Amino acid sequence: MRVLLKIAVAAALASAPGCGQVDTETLYAPAELARIAGWHGADVNSPETFRFVVMSDRTGGHEPGAWARAVAEINRLRPDFVMCVGDLIEGYKKDPAIIRQQWREIDELTKRLHAPFFYCPGNHDIEYGPTRKMYTALHGTGGKTYYSFDYRGCHFVVLDTTAIVNDLREVADAQWAWLAKDLARARGARHVFIFYHHPLFGRPAWARIRKLLDPAKTTVFTGHRHRLSFDTEDGVPYYVLGPTAVKAPPLPRDKGRFQMFAHVTVSAGRPTVALIPLGQVLPHDFISRAVSKRLRQVAKSMTLSTVTRAAGRAVLELRNDTDAKVIYSLNWSGPAAWFATGLPQPESLTVGAGGVARRTYRIRPTKPALAPPALEVSYTLNYKGQTGQGKRRLTLPVAAQLAAVRVTGITIDGKLDDWDKVTPVAAEARWQVRDNPAAWTGPGDCTLKVRLGHDQANLYLAVDVTDETIFTEDKQSWFRDGIEIFWDPRPPANQDGTFAGPCRQLLIPLPAEGAAPELSTNPHDAALASAVRMVSRRRKGGYVVELAIPFAAIAEDFHPGPGKSLRLEVLANDRDGPDRKADLSCMVLSGDSDASRNTAGYAIVTFK
């Protein structure tokens, strides 16, 4: 049974409301556009180019909502029409009322398509009980479960392979006879597209179909297996599509088990097939500036208080500074030993516009080698009918504790022999590697030990870095081996986690052999740079940087003494090769590598 598909295109733009007179000289065909474009195009579309979509299995374990999402995405592509390869209902029920309800469900979803939709029977649709009779009544063509049609010089064939696979002789024989005649009449078609449910290659049925085909101008689409694959079967391009709306297991995409549909562009009779994973065709307003602004506010307004490795409390504050309700989901991961009552359970909570929520977690004493846990905060808001989602990962800020002991006789010479009475604090664990932990190969690659001391006028630092590969061949200081030192001298009540006010950074890249030492400051502070005394010296397997920083340069009226504290961060940049991204990592003493913006994780220095 051949169905003539006629789609009339009205060219009434000039008379349409709101439209002026159309200048026909500007209605270029694609080839004519090629003559005026900056690049003519390697293979421009023909004037009769058209597009269609092929949807695949919905059932065999359908995922609620997936078919509706696919319909919405296909509507954004504006195809001329939509094909399918079957398995639209779950089927396999004897009760006709249940089967009828299943068809009502899928038909209502499919009616949301802007383009014509062509049914194809799968085994779930037609194999069991009353399903064949009902499918034929609802979606058959002329009392048949197979049909064909022509469009823009191409021929489209839909087959019932369940009749073939299950050897329903009467239906199958009639279909074989019809197919031979149909394809004989279509020999002049520019291309033939064939759609059916079961992949038949390797079966006698495929050999029988193949004899009727011209492989130079035929493409076959099937489904059933819920796993995407493509090959050329006996010279014919043959697609087994992955499911459109069946629940897909969490496998890598290269395994072929993901929800998808095919988008086909036909130009001059030649098809170009694009396989589109579900969820990849986004609406034009996918990112609303108004929603994005509010999501940024939500992300910025969540804090997790700093703890030490002694027992204490960590406080999470979720402040909703927007004019929309926010739903948060909290999920901790990492070592449960940090928490007095074990790893907190996942939690969801809602915070109204302008509201705030807090959660307090009791922390146990922990050993230095234990990596901090992390909290993943997912959040959703709806603003004027548009939904936005975001996610932020908060690693529990754990501040190292350092003692700056009173020292005498420190000489800034890059040697450690006058530091023998000062116990160092080390950064030597993988969890302390930031930016690119995969580049860190172990303690020989990069570790750092920090010693602190002071007298009445200066803070002294000796930073001993183990680094088996020294790299100094880059013009940018932060892309070379070297150290960075940060401090926040504000009183604890004034510390808000931001790098501001009197906070400072010293950037000290390791110089090339024989070159003068370098030191720069952030923000630029010429007086500070000149006040710091600094020496860097290479040693076997690493280097030492020794500094004396006047307290007057750290902050105005800053004086060391019992009970006085300073927030300090030290990190070592470690580059082991020519690639700025792949070969660079960072060993951090206390917080993270974002120390030029976030001071919450700085170490706590107390003066003895």
N, C-alpha and C positions, 0 to 999 in steps of 0.2 A: 504494500500500500504506500504510495508516494503522496506526500502532502506538499502542496505548493505554499511556500512561505513568502508572502508579499508584504513588504513594509513600505508604505507610502511616505515620502519625505516632502513636506509642504515647504515651498520657498516663498513665504509671504512676509519676509522681514520688513519690506517697505511699508506694508499696511499694518504691521503689528503696533499696538499701543506703545508710545514712547520711543518709536524708532523713526528715524528720518529716511530720506531717500538713499538707497544703497548704490554706491558707485561700483558698477559691475567690473570696472577695470581693475579694482583691487581684490577681486575674488580669485586669487591665484591657486592653481593646482600645485601639488607638491613639487613637481618638476620645474614649474615656473618660479617657485620660491627659491629653488636651488640656484637660479641664475642671479638673484639679487642678494643672497645671503653672504655673510663673510666667509663661510665655508660651504661649499655646494653639497656636501654630504656624500658619503661613499656608496650609499644604497637607499635612495629616497623612496618613500611609500608611493605606490601607484594611486591614481585618483579613486579607484574602487576599493581601496583598503577597508577592511572591516575587522571587528574584534569580537571574540566570544570567550566565555569562561566555562570551564568544566569543573563541576563539583563532584566530590567523591563520597565515600560511605559516610552515612550519618549513624548507622546502627551496627549492632554487634557489641553493645556497651556504649550507648551514646552519652555524651556529656551535655547536661542541661545548659542551654544558653549558647552553645557553640555554633549551632546552625544559624541562629539569629545574628550572631556576631559576623558570621561569614556573609550573610545576606547584606548586612550594613556595609561591609567592606567592598563587596562586589558592586553595590550601587554607587560607590564613590568612583569606580572605574568606568562606569557608563558603557558596558558592553552592548553590542547589538542584540545578543541573546545569550542564554545560559543553558548548557547541556549538563547531564549528570551520568554517572555510571552505576546507579542503583544502590540498594540497601538504604531505603529512606525510612522504613518503619522497623520496629523490632520483630513484629510478626510472630510466627510459630505459636499461634493460639487457635483453638478450635471455635471459640465463641466469636461469631461475626460482629457482635456489638463492640467487643474489645478491638478487633481489627479496624472497624469503621472509625472508632474514636482515635486510634493511632493515625489513620489517614487524615482525619480532621485536624489533628495537631500539626502534622508536617505541612499540610496544604495551607493552613493559616499562616505559618511561618514563611512559606515559599511565596505567598501572595504579596509579601512585602517587597519582593524584587521589582525593580522598575522595568526590567527587561523581560521578554518572553522566556519561559522555562520549559524545557523538554524532558519528559520523564523517560527513565530507562529502568527496567525491572531487575532487581537483584534477588538473591535467594531468600532474604528476609521478607521481601515484598510479595513473593509469588509462589513459594515452594510448598507451603504446608496448609492443610485444612482449607478454609474458604478463601485463602488469600489470592489465588490465581483468578478466581471468578470475580472477586471484588476489584482487583487491580484492573482487569480487563474492562469492567463496567465504568470505573472511575477515570482511568487514564489510558485505556487502550485506544487504538485508532482504527475505526471501521471494524471493531470486534477483534482486532489482532493486538498482540503484545509487541510487535515489531513494525517499523515504518521507516520512511526516508523522506527527505525534502531537499530542495535546491535553494541555494542562496548565493547571489553574485557570482555565478559560474562555477560554484563548488557544490559537491554532493555530500549529504550527511545521512548516515545509516545508523539506526538504533536496533540492536538485536536482543533477543531473549535467549541468553545462554543457559538459563536454568532448564529450559526445555531440552537443550542439547546434552547438558551434563547429566540430567536425570533420565535421559532417554525416553522423553514423552513423545513417542513415535509420531502420533498424528500431528501434533504441533510442530515438532522438529522437521518432519518431512515437508510440511507445507511451507515452513520458513526457508528451508534449503531451496525449494523450487522458486519461491518468490525472490530470494536473494540473487540467484543466478540471473533471472530476468532483469531485476532492478539494476544490478551492476553492469549488465550488458547495455542497458539503455543509457548508463552514465559514463560510457567510454569517452565521451567528449568533454567531460567535466575537467576543469582546471586542476582540481584536487578532490580526493575522496577522503572523508573523515568517518571512521567507524567507531561506534561506542557500544560496549557491552560490559557485563559485570565480571565474569570469571576470566582470568588470564588463561587462554587456551593453548598457548605455545607448548610444544611437546606432546600435544594430543592429536589424534587423527582429525578432529574437528578443525584445528588450525590449518593443517595441510589442505583441507577441503576449501576453507575460506581463501587461503593464500593463492590457490589456482585461479581465483576470480579477480585478483588484484593486479594493478600495475604499480610495482614498488616505487617507481619514480615519482608517483603523485598520490601516495596513500599514507595516512597516519592513523594509528589505532590507539584508543584510550580505554583502559580497563581499571578495575579496582579490586575489591574483595579481600586482598591480603593484608590490608592496613599497613603496608610498608612500601614506600616509594622505591621504584626502580625504573631504569630505562635501558633498552638495548635495541639493536636492529635485528629483527627476526626475519631471516630469509630475505634481507634487503628492505624490510618495511620498518620504519620507526615505530616503536611499540612502548607505550607508557603504562606502567602499573602505578596508579596514583596512590599516595598515602591518604588516610582518611581526612574528611573535612571536619567531622564533628564527633568522632569516636574518641573516648578517653585514651590519651597517648601516654605511654610509660615515660619516665624521666630519663631517656637515653640521649646520647649525643646526636645531633642532627644528622651526622653522616651515617647513622644506622637506618635512616629513612622512616623512623616511627615518630612522625609529628603531624599535626593538623595542618592542612593546606588545601589549595585549589590551584588549577592551572589557568593561566591567561594566555590566549592565543591571538596573535595578530596575523592576518592573512593579507599579504600584499602581492599582487600579480600572481595569485594562486599559490604562493609559497608561504607556509606557516612558520612563525617564530613563536616558540613556546616558552613562557616564563612561569616558573613554579613559585608560588607565593605562600609562605607560611602564614597561618592564621594569626592575626594581630599585627601584621606589618603594613597594612594599608590604613594610614591614619587620617582622621578627619582634618579639615582645613584649620579648625580651631583647637587642635590637639593641645597646643601650649597657649593658653590664654595669659596675656600679660598680667591681668588682674589676679588670676589664680596663682600664677608663678610668683608674683610679689608676695602674696600671703603665705605661700609655701616657704619662701625664703625667710620670712619673719618667724614662722614656726621653727624652722631648723636652727635659726640663730638664737632662739629664746629657750633652749634647753641646756641645762648645765648639770654636771656630775661633780660633786665636790672632791677635792684632793684628800687623799689619805696617806698615811705612812704605813710601814710594815708592822707597826705596833697595833694593838687592838684599838678600834675606834668605830666611827660611823661615817658612811658615805651617804650623802643626800642628793637625790635626783630632783631637780626642779623643772617642771614643764609649764612654762608661762605662755599662755595664748594671748598674744598682743594683737590678734586680728579681730575682725568683726564677724567671724564665722565660727561655728562649732567645729572642734577638731577631735577626731577619734585616734587615740594612740594605741599601739600594740608594743609591748615590752617583751624582749626575749634575751635573756642572759646566756652567755656561753663562756667556756673556759673552766679553769680549775675550781671545783666546788669548795676546796679547802680554804678559800678566802672568806667564806661566809660562815657565820656562827651557826646557822641552821641549814646549811647546804645551799646549793645553787637555787636562786629564786625561781619559782614557777612562772611560766608565761602569763602575761596579764594584759587585759584591755581596759582602757578607761576613756571617758569622754570629758572634755573640758570646754565649757561654754565660752563664748566671745568675751575676751577680757579677763578670763579666769586663770587660775593657777592650780596645779596639783603637785604634791610632793610625795616622795617615797623615801624611806630611810632604811638603809641596809647595815646590819651589824657586821663588822669586819674583825676577823681573827688575826692574831700575830702570824706572820708568814716568813719563810726563808727567802733570801735574796734571789735564789735561782728560779723561784716560782713566778711564771708569767702572769701578769694581771688579767682578770676576766674582762669581757667586753659586753656592752649592752647595745643591742640593735633596736632602734626605735623606728617603727613604721608609723606613718601618720597620714590621715585622709581628711580632707575638708571639702565642703560643697559651698560654692559661692555663686549665687544667682543661677542655679541649675547646672553649673559646671563643676565637675568633680576633679580634684587634684590629689595626687599621692606623692609621698616622698619617703625617704629612708635615710637615717643617719646612724652611724656606728660610733658609740662613745666607749673608748677604752678607759677603764677605771684609772684616773690619774693617781699615780703612786709617786710621791716625792721621796727621793733619797734623803737621808739625813747625814750631814757632814759637820764635823767639828773643826773650826779654825783655831788651832792652838797658838799660844803666844810663842814666838820663835825669836832667836837672835842669831846673828852671823850668817844670814842667807845671802849668798852671792849669786847674782843673776848671770850665770855662765853656761846654762844648759847641762849642768852636771847635777847628779842627785846625791853626792856624798855628804852634803850638809842637810839632808832631809831624813837622815837615818832614824830619827826619833818620832817621825810623823807617820801614822798608819794611813795608807792610801785607801780610797774607795774605788772599786773597779767596775767597769762595764765590759762584760765578756760573755754575755748570754745571747742566744739567737733572738730572744724576744726584744732585746734592746737594739736590734738592727732595724733601721727605718728606711723608707723609700724603696729599697730593692733588696729584701732579705735573701732572695734567691742567689744574689751575687756573692753573698758571704759564705766562705768555704770552711770557716772554723776559727778558733782562737789565733792561729798563726796569721790569718788574713787581716784581722783588725780587732784589737782590744784597746781599752784605755784605762789608765790608773791616774787618779787625781789626788794630789796632796795639797792641803791648805794650811796656811799659817798667817800670822799677822803680828805686827808691832803697833805702836800707837799711830803711825802715819800711813802704813801700807798694808794692803792685802797681797799675800804672796801665793802664787799658784805654780805647781810643777805638774805638767801633764805629760805622762809617759805613754807613748803610743806604740803598740806592736803592729807592724805592717810589713809583710814580707815583700811587697811590690810597691815601690815608690814611683808615683806618677806626678810630674810637674809640668807636662807639656801642653798647657792650655792657657790662653790669654785670660779667661775668666777665672777669678780666684776660687769660686765655689765649685768649679769643676776640676780642682786639683786636690791632691792630698793636703791635709792641713786641719786645723782646729777652728772652732767657733766658740766664743764665750759670751754668755748673756747674763744680765742681772736685772733684778727688780728690787730697788732699795726702799720702796714705799712701806709704810707701816702696815701690818697685816689687815687692819680694818679698811685700808684704802686699796688693797689689792683686789682687782676685779677680773683678773685673768687676761686682760688686754695688754699688749706691748705699747705703752704710752707713757707720757710724762718723762720721768727721769730714767726709764728703762733704756738700757744700752746694749749694743752688740759689738764684739770685736771679731773681725774676720782675719785669720792669720794663716794664709796658705804657705805651704812649705816651699822655700825657694829652690831653684835649680842649684846644683853644685857650684859654689863660688859666687853666687849672686847675693845681692843685699837682701836682708829680710824685709818682709812686707807686712803692713798692718793697716786695716781700714776700719772705720766705725759706721754704725747705723744707729740713729741718724748721723750724718756727717758732723763730726766734732773735732776740729783741728786741735783744740786745746787738749782734749782727752788723748788723741793719738800721740801728741808730743809728750804728754805726762807719763805714759806707760813705758816702763823699761821692759824690754823683751829680747830673748835670745832663743833661737831654735838650733838644735844640734842633732845631726844624724848619729845613730848608733847602729850596731849590728842588729838587723831584724826590726828596725823601727826608727823612732826619733823622739826627742824630748823638747818640749817648749816650756820655758820658764819665764814668769812675769812678776813684776811688782807694779801694782795699781794703787796710786794714792787714794786714800779714802775721800779726800776732797774732790777727786775726779769722779768717784762713784756717785756721790750725791752731796749736795750742800749740807753742811752740819752733820754729816754722818760720822759717828764715832763708835769704835768697837767697845764692847764691854759686856759684862755678865748680863744675860737676858736679852741682849741685842741680837737681832736676826737679819739675814739677807737671803733673798731667793736667788739661786744661781743655777745656770745650766751650762754644761760643757758637752760638746760633741766633736767627733772626728769624722771628717769626710774621707772616704776610702775609694779611690779609683784605681782599677787594676788593668785598664786597657784603653784603646782608642775610642770606644763607643761611650758617649756621654750618658746614655740611658742605661744600657745593659751592664756596663762595667762600674757603675757608681752606686755606692750604698753609704750608709751613715750609722755610726755607732753612737748612741745617745746615753749619757750618764743617768738621766732621771726621767724626763718627759717624752717629748717627741720632736721630730725634725722641723715642726712648724713653730719653733721657739721664737721666731721674729714676729709672730702674731699672738701666740698663745703662751701665757706665762704660768698657767695653772699647774703644770707638772714640774716646774723648776724645783731643784733640790733646796732643802731648808738648811741654811748654814747658821750654826750657833757659835758664838765666840767664847772661848775658854780663857 
